[in-house]
Amino acid sequence: MKNPSSYRSKHSAKPGRLFSPLPWIGSLLLGAICAIAIPLEAAERIHFNYGPLRLSIRVDSLEQFARDGTINQELAFYLGDVNPEQRQQFREALLQRSELNPVQLYRFFKTSIGEDILEGIGQLIRTPGGRNGKYPLRGALFQAASDSEGLTLLNFLRKFPTDIQLDTDEIFAVAEKVQRAVEVTAALVEEVSQLSDGKARKEQPVNFAALPDLRVRGSYGVEKQVLTLRDENRDRTLTVYLYKPQRWRPEKTPVVIMSHGLGSRPKDFSARAEHLASHGYFVALPQHPGSDFTRFQETLAGYYRDIFSLDEFIDRPLDISFIIDELQKRDRTEFARRLNLEEVGVLGHSFGGYTALAVAGAQIDFDNLKKSCDAPDWDPNLSLLLQCRALALPRRNYNFKDPRVKAVIAVNPVNSSIFGPQGLSQIQIPVLVVAGSYDPATPAVFEQIRSFPWLSAPNKYLAVAEGQAHVDFSQLDAGASQLLNSLPNLTFPDPILIDNYADAMGLAFFEVYVADDANYSPYLQSSYAAYLSRENTFKLYLVDSASATEIVRALAKFNLNN
């Protein structure tokens, strides 16, 4: 197996390839460990092992250093070889304040996902006697956030109620896994880029500058409408946002349904819907009530125990079919039978990506999921926090396939463990899978690149966008933006660039496989992805089923085929 660092060096040497080792991830992990590891109020020392040595450090030494920069004799043992710039960064990290609502913070860490996060961290940061540190961690976070000084690393140290025993072997193992995931991601994205570039060179040359620019809004105009739909069979009410063309196509109007992610909302995809509507599409954006932004906020407000309902694994794909049913009824009276509801496209993001793949025919593989969730070692794939919840569902064969759905786009989908090779192989309709090289929530190396070869559909595509990071960070609240801005060596692409990539590729895909217009086929070539990103630092790569074998070989180098 090749050393992934060899890919990293090669990759980082290329202009524009900015995602290689992502040093900020290592910094963030180290900062998180420090933040959780150092008690103050009840503990005077932090105890840890380093090889055969048993070491400790006084908390007041750290506080004195944070306050005035003093490095006493004890602290000099640890910081003596650290350069002045790194020392200053450490001081600033100790004192940097995060504006987080203490009650909401506490309630989040009382949810199932929140407790899983604390349980994992508590395995590294233990209390005396080797007990898991999850409960002291939660209490210290709440108390520090409630204090007038706010949630700073230093204030957190004061609130931790017990001495700490760091499991340094496990901490280093986790750090190594994170670093390896980053390096392997860089290697695999480099592999996809080479496949895309090689395929583009072999394709028949196309003068894309002379063709319509798919990034530009269309000429059909856009109208908006809101529906409230009631499914009596499921006792479920759906709010559905419609984006319609002001002028109808002369032929049947293609229909696309978009499914938002966990804790998200339809309006986050309104620009994408307006773009399609302006090109003559009828677009429906349902708000999935058991896993949307409202549910997340109400959980933080204390109305629910968890940020999503377990039934959402079932209800989300059923929402898509229910909406198609309702549109078929309304098409006869409200839309003058203009809608083509026998060939529907679905686009989903994250949990919505699961939804899209489910209605396309993917089936939950409980045995594969249990194998992933029962693995004894810590897994850097954060999406397992969501996927593993499905193990609480009744064990049965769930079939959500809707024959009216003819093509799907899955953006940063949650899919690899919950469906696995067997579940994804059930899909036989065209699929476009989109991955981002910066995605920490559904990492491309574990979720999209790894699972792409498992799709058996003949018309399948994988698009990888450099710098895409699961969400549009320009829409984050002030607290999250402050955190991101504080991280070193962190550069993201302009959200407009990512939107341009998504608008162009999404329109091309749906035109070919939903609107049945083969004139758009040239846009589904690797050369078009190269054309779109020709002057950009953050590139877009596109490969199809012909590249699946090479991707399997690349995955095998890192033992990621299963």
LINDATA-V28688 format. One record per residue. N is the residue number from 0. OMEGA is omega in whole degrees, 0 to 359 (none if undefined). Layout:
# LINDATA-V28688
n,omega
N,OMEGA
N,OMEGA
This chain:
# LINDATA-V28688
n,omega
0,181
1,176
2,181
3,180
4,177
5,174
6,183
7,182
8,179
9,185
10,184
11,179
12,182
13,176
14,175
15,179
16,193
17,190
18,194
19,185
20,182
21,184
22,180
23,179
24,177
25,178
26,181
27,179
28,180
29,179
30,180
31,179
32,179
33,184
34,185
35,195
36,194
37,180
38,179
39,191
40,182
41,184
42,176
43,184
44,171
45,182
46,179
47,178
48,173
49,188
50,180
51,185
52,172
53,187
54,174
55,179
56,179
57,180
58,182
59,174
60,178
61,180
62,179
63,178
64,181
65,185
66,186
67,177
68,181
69,176
70,181
71,186
72,181
73,183
74,179
75,178
76,183
77,186
78,185
79,182
80,180
81,182
82,185
83,181
84,180
85,176
86,180
87,177
88,179
89,177
90,181
91,179
92,179
93,188
94,183
95,185
96,175
97,181
98,180
99,178
100,186
101,181
102,179
103,178
104,180
105,182
106,178
107,181
108,170
109,177
110,181
111,179
112,179
113,179
114,176
115,178
116,180
117,179
118,180
119,179
120,180
121,174
122,179
123,184
124,188
125,174
126,180
127,183
128,177
129,179
130,177
131,186
132,188
133,185
134,174
135,178
136,181
137,180
138,181
139,177
140,181
141,182
142,179
143,179
144,180
145,184
146,181
147,178
148,178
149,184
150,168
151,178
152,182
153,179
154,175
155,181
156,181
157,188
158,182
159,194
160,186
161,168
162,182
163,170
164,181
165,172
166,188
167,178
168,181
169,178
170,179
171,179
172,178
173,179
174,180
175,178
176,178
177,180
178,180
179,179
180,178
181,182
182,179
183,175
184,178
185,181
186,182
187,176
188,175
189,178
190,179
191,180
192,179
193,177
194,180
195,180
196,180
197,179
198,180
199,180
200,182
201,183
202,176
203,182
204,178
205,176
206,184
207,179
208,180
209,179
210,176
211,180
212,185
213,177
214,184
215,177
216,180
217,187
218,185
219,184
220,184
221,171
222,182
223,179
224,178
225,177
226,169
227,185
228,181
229,175
230,183
231,182
232,182
233,183
234,189
235,178
236,182
237,167
238,184
239,180
240,182
241,174
242,187
243,173
244,176
245,175
246,183
247,172
248,178
249,177
250,178
251,183
252,178
253,184
254,176
255,175
256,181
257,181
258,182
259,182
260,179
261,178
262,182
263,184
264,181
265,185
266,177
267,181
268,182
269,180
270,178
271,180
272,179
273,179
274,179
275,180
276,180
277,176
278,173
279,180
280,171
281,188
282,179
283,179
284,178
285,172
286,182
287,193
288,182
289,183
290,184
291,181
292,179
293,179
294,179
295,180
296,180
297,174
298,178
299,178
300,175
301,183
302,181
303,179
304,185
305,184
306,172
307,179
308,178
309,182
310,180
311,174
312,179
313,187
314,183
315,178
316,177
317,175
318,182
319,180
320,179
321,180
322,177
323,177
324,183
325,179
326,176
327,177
328,185
329,182
330,182
331,186
332,186
333,188
334,173
335,177
336,181
337,189
338,173
339,184
340,173
341,179
342,187
343,173
344,177
345,174
346,179
347,180
348,175
349,175
350,173
351,174
352,172
353,182
354,180
355,180
356,179
357,180
358,175
359,178
360,179
361,182
362,179
363,177
364,186
365,179
366,178
367,180
368,181
369,178
370,179
371,186
372,181
373,180
374,186
375,184
376,178
377,183
378,180
379,177
380,185
381,182
382,176
383,176
384,176
385,186
386,185
387,176
388,182
389,177
390,178
391,177
392,172
393,181
394,174
395,178
396,179
397,178
398,182
399,184
400,176
401,185
402,178
403,177
404,187
405,179
406,181
407,170
408,179
409,183
410,183
411,188
412,167
413,189
414,197
415,183
416,183
417,177
418,182
419,181
420,183
421,182
422,181
423,181
424,179
425,181
426,180
427,180
428,180
429,182
430,170
431,178
432,182
433,180
434,176
435,184
436,181
437,189
438,179
439,185
440,174
441,190
442,183
443,184
444,182
445,190
446,187
447,180
448,181
449,187
450,183
451,180
452,181
453,178
454,181
455,178
456,182
457,179
458,180
459,183
460,174
461,175
462,178
463,180
464,176
465,176
466,179
467,192
468,175
469,180
470,174
471,185
472,178
473,180
474,180
475,179
476,187
477,182
478,179
479,178
480,179
481,179
482,181
483,181
484,182
485,184
486,182
487,172
488,184
489,181
490,179
491,175
492,174
493,179
494,179
495,179
496,179
497,177
498,179
499,177
500,184
501,180
502,183
503,183
504,179
505,179
506,180
507,182
508,182
509,177
510,182
511,192
512,175
513,178
514,176
515,179
516,183
517,178
518,181
519,182
520,179
521,180
522,179
523,177
524,178
525,181
526,178
527,175
528,178
529,179
530,181
531,187
532,188
533,182
534,186
535,176
536,180
537,189
538,172
539,178
540,180
541,174
542,179
543,185
544,180
545,181
546,186
547,182
548,179
549,178
550,177
551,179
552,179
553,178
554,181
555,179
556,184
557,177
558,184
559,182
560,180
561,none
